[in-house]
Amino acid sequence: MSRKCEICGKGQVSGNSVSHSNRHSKRKWNANIQTVRINDEGRIRRANVCTRCIRSGKVTRAI
């Protein structure tokens, strides 16, 4: 599954994990991507969508 929202394009972000002694190592923050059934112009399909788009109503979920 792709770690990218099909609606807004939100995806994985990288940065540094910083320890108490200030040592840096690379880490990743993954977007909260869910596979949901959506109603896309009258037809039902599965899509990888972030939870922000689901909550804000940018997609209509199929029942």
Summary of the structure (lengths in Angstrom):
residues: 63
radius of gyration: 15.9
end to end distance: 22.2
largest distance: 55.4
contacts: 139
relative contact order: 0.28
helix: 10%
strand: 46%
